[in-house]
Amino acid sequence: MEEPDLSTWLQDWRHAARSETALGIHSLDPIVVSIDDDNWVTLSATASPEMLRLDMVLDADLPDEVIPWLVRQILHWTFDHPYAETALQFALAPDATLLAYTHLRVSPEDDAPVVMDSIHTALDQAEDAWGQILVDALLKAHLDERVPAGEPASLAA
C-alpha cells in the first residue's frame, strides 16, 4: 500500500477527529513527511482535534564521549522550559540520534502547504533551541573552569 500524501493524510485526520474524538479513539497511523532530501519528520494525531504531534530527527554528529554531558544539558533545558507554548522537548535515542518533538496547532482550514510551513517553522525553532542548549552548556562549562576551587559557580559570573 502506498503512503498517503500530506493532503490526503490531513483529510483523513480531520475526518477521524470528527468521528472518533467522542469515542476516545485515535486510529490514524502517523505519516512520515520528507522536508528535503536529508530531513524527515513524523506527524501523528493527538487527543486534541486541533493539534498534531511533530517528531523530528535533528542532524547532530555526536561523539560518544559527549553524550552523557548532552543528556544533562537536555534535562536542564527541559526543566527550564517545561511550559513552553510549543512543548518542544528533546531526547537522545540509544544510538545517539537527536530527536525533538513538539505540537502543531492546526485549524480545519489549513491545507497541506500551510501545515508544511508550520513544520518548517517548528523545525527551525527546534534547531535554534538545540543551538541555544549547546551555547548555554559550553558557556557554563567555560565558567565552571574559571571558578577557583571552593567557590560557588554563581560567584564567578
JOZI-V649938 format. One record per pair of residues at least 12 apart in sequence whose C-alpha atoms are under 10 Angstrom apart, sorted by the first residue. I is the first residue (numbers start at 0). J is the second residue. Records with the same first field share a line. If there is no record, write none. Layout:
I = J + J
//
This chain:
2 = 30 + 31 + 32
3 = 30 + 31 + 32
4 = 30 + 31 + 32 + 111
5 = 30 + 31 + 32 + 33 + 42 + 110 + 111 + 112 + 114 + 115
6 = 109 + 110 + 111 + 112 + 114
7 = 111
8 = 27 + 28 + 29 + 30 + 42 + 43 + 111
9 = 30 + 42 + 44 + 105 + 107 + 109 + 110 + 111 + 114
10 = 107 + 110 + 111
11 = 27 + 28
12 = 25 + 26 + 27 + 28 + 29 + 43 + 44 + 48 + 51
13 = 44 + 48 + 49 + 106 + 107
14 = 27 + 48
15 = 27 + 44 + 48
16 = 44 + 45 + 46 + 47 + 48 + 49
17 = 48
19 = 46 + 48
20 = 45 + 46 + 47 + 48
23 = 46
24 = 46
25 = 43 + 44 + 45 + 46 + 47
26 = 44
27 = 43 + 44 + 45
28 = 42 + 43 + 44
29 = 41 + 42 + 43 + 44 + 51 + 52 + 53
30 = 42 + 43 + 44 + 53
31 = 43 + 53 + 54 + 55
32 = 115 + 118
34 = 115 + 118 + 119 + 122
37 = 56 + 58
38 = 55 + 56 + 57 + 58 + 122
39 = 54 + 55 + 56 + 57
40 = 53 + 54 + 55 + 56 + 57 + 99 + 100 + 118 + 122
41 = 53 + 54 + 55 + 56 + 100 + 118
42 = 54 + 55 + 100 + 102 + 103 + 118
43 = 102
44 = 102
45 = 102
47 = 104
48 = 104 + 105 + 106 + 107
49 = 102 + 103 + 104 + 105 + 106 + 107
50 = 102 + 103 + 104 + 105 + 106
51 = 101 + 102 + 103 + 104 + 105
52 = 100 + 101 + 102 + 103 + 104
53 = 87 + 99 + 100 + 101 + 102 + 103 + 118 + 121 + 122
54 = 87 + 88 + 89 + 98 + 99 + 100 + 101 + 102 + 118 + 121 + 122
55 = 89 + 97 + 98 + 99 + 100 + 101 + 118 + 121 + 122 + 125
56 = 89 + 90 + 91 + 92 + 96 + 97 + 98 + 99 + 100 + 122 + 125
57 = 89 + 96 + 97 + 98 + 99 + 122 + 125 + 126 + 129
58 = 96 + 97 + 98 + 126
59 = 95 + 96 + 97 + 98 + 126 + 129
60 = 95 + 96 + 97
61 = 94 + 95 + 96 + 97
62 = 95
63 = 94 + 95
66 = 91 + 95
67 = 91
68 = 136
69 = 90 + 91 + 132 + 133 + 136
70 = 89 + 90 + 91
71 = 136
72 = 129 + 132 + 133 + 135 + 136 + 137
73 = 88 + 89 + 90 + 91 + 129 + 132 + 133 + 136
74 = 88 + 89 + 90
75 = 132 + 136
76 = 88 + 89 + 128 + 129 + 131 + 132 + 135 + 136
77 = 89 + 90 + 132
83 = 101
84 = 101 + 102
85 = 100 + 101 + 102 + 103 + 104 + 121 + 124 + 125
86 = 100 + 101 + 102 + 103
87 = 99 + 100 + 101 + 102 + 121 + 124 + 125 + 128
88 = 100 + 101 + 102 + 125 + 128 + 129
89 = 101 + 125 + 128 + 129
97 = 129
98 = 125
99 = 121 + 122 + 125 + 126 + 129
100 = 121 + 122 + 125
101 = 118 + 121 + 122 + 124 + 125
102 = 118 + 121
103 = 117 + 118 + 121
104 = 117
105 = 117
139 = 152 + 156
142 = 155 + 156
143 = 155 + 156
//
